[in-house]
Amino acid sequence: MSTLAEIEKAIETLPEPQVSELAGWLDRLRQRRAVPRAGEYHDLDALIGSWREDAAFDAAIRAFSQVDEAVWK
């Protein structure tokens, strides 16, 4: 397995036509694997089954579920 630095160095040695071809391939791969943005949904079917528990996320949003009573008086 190569590191990203090794891959980047190898790409820099490629001739320009191959770099362009690789860039196109990577862009097509990114588009195929991308999750549609919220504005692109016509329904939520694509999200079914995609939720995963994440303790770090839960900890990050916990502060938003607390009400500061002094602010609301």
trRosetta pair geometry for C-beta under 8 A, 3 or more apart (Angstrom, degrees):
i j d omega theta_ij theta_ji phi_ij phi_ji
2 6 4.2 -125 -170 86 103 127
2 7 5.2 122 117 -54 129 86
2 10 7.6 -24 -170 -5 160 138
3 6 4.7 99 53 5 76 101
3 7 7.1 -141 95 -3 41 87
4 7 5.6 -55 -147 39 35 112
4 8 6.1 38 154 -21 68 105
5 8 5.7 -52 -146 36 30 112
5 9 6.4 32 154 -20 63 106
6 9 5.7 -53 -148 36 31 112
6 10 6.4 31 153 -19 64 106
7 10 5.7 -55 -149 36 32 111
7 11 6.4 33 152 -21 65 105
8 11 5.7 -53 -148 34 32 112
8 12 6.5 35 153 -24 64 104
9 12 5.7 -53 -152 30 32 114
9 13 7.1 27 151 -18 61 103
10 13 6.0 -60 -159 31 36 109
10 14 7.4 47 145 -36 64 96
11 14 5.7 -42 -161 8 43 118
11 19 6.5 96 180 -114 89 91
11 22 6.8 -146 -132 102 107 162
14 18 4.2 -111 175 88 119 122
14 19 5.1 149 93 -58 117 81
14 22 7.1 61 98 -6 170 140
15 18 5.2 86 62 12 75 104
15 19 7.2 -141 100 -9 36 91
16 19 5.4 -55 -144 35 36 114
16 20 6.3 35 159 -19 68 103
17 20 5.8 -54 -150 36 32 111
17 21 6.4 32 152 -18 65 106
18 21 5.5 -51 -145 37 35 113
18 22 6.2 37 154 -19 66 105
19 22 5.7 -54 -147 38 29 111
19 23 6.3 33 152 -22 64 106
20 23 5.6 -51 -145 35 31 113
20 24 6.5 32 154 -18 63 104
21 24 5.8 -54 -152 35 31 111
21 25 6.4 32 151 -19 64 106
22 25 5.6 -54 -147 36 33 112
22 26 6.3 32 155 -18 66 105
23 26 5.8 -54 -146 37 30 110
23 27 6.4 31 154 -20 63 106
24 27 5.7 -55 -148 35 31 111
24 28 6.4 29 155 -17 65 105
25 28 5.9 -56 -150 37 31 109
25 29 6.3 32 151 -19 64 107
26 29 5.5 -53 -147 37 33 114
26 30 6.3 36 153 -22 65 105
27 30 5.6 -51 -147 35 32 113
27 31 6.4 32 154 -19 64 105
28 31 5.7 -53 -148 36 32 111
28 32 6.4 31 154 -19 65 105
29 32 5.9 -57 -149 36 30 109
29 33 6.3 9 160 -3 66 114
30 33 6.2 -70 -144 47 26 98
30 34 6.0 43 157 -48 65 104
31 34 5.7 -39 -140 8 28 120
35 46 7.5 149 -156 142 81 123
35 50 7.8 111 -123 -161 133 156
36 40 4.1 -121 -178 87 110 126
36 41 6.0 137 109 -64 127 72
36 46 6.3 51 28 96 118 166
37 40 5.0 91 58 2 73 107
38 41 6.1 -45 -163 8 40 114
41 44 6.3 37 -180 -84 141 51
41 46 6.7 -134 -116 34 101 119
41 47 7.8 -3 -116 -25 143 111
43 46 7.9 127 87 0 72 80
44 47 4.8 -45 -177 34 83 118
44 48 7.1 108 129 -45 81 79
45 48 5.8 -32 -163 -5 44 116
46 50 7.6 15 138 -25 61 141
47 50 5.1 -95 -161 33 52 124
47 51 7.6 50 168 -43 91 83
53 58 7.8 -5 -169 -34 77 126
54 57 3.9 54 96 12 115 114
54 58 6.6 165 90 -14 61 84
55 58 5.5 -54 -147 38 34 114
55 59 6.3 35 154 -20 67 105
56 59 5.8 -53 -149 36 31 111
56 60 6.4 32 152 -22 64 107
57 60 5.6 -56 -148 34 32 112
57 61 6.4 11 161 -4 67 108
58 61 6.5 -67 -145 44 26 96
58 62 6.5 50 153 -51 62 96
59 62 5.6 -34 -151 -2 32 122
60 63 7.6 -55 171 16 35 101
61 64 5.2 -47 -169 31 68 117
61 65 6.9 63 140 -22 80 99
62 65 6.0 -61 -160 31 40 109
62 66 7.3 38 149 -23 67 102
63 66 6.0 -56 -159 25 40 111
67 72 6.4 -15 175 -6 109 144
68 71 4.3 55 95 7 109 114
68 72 7.0 142 86 -8 62 92
69 72 6.0 -74 -149 47 34 101
69 73 6.4 42 157 -39 71 104
70 73 6.2 -48 -147 14 30 114
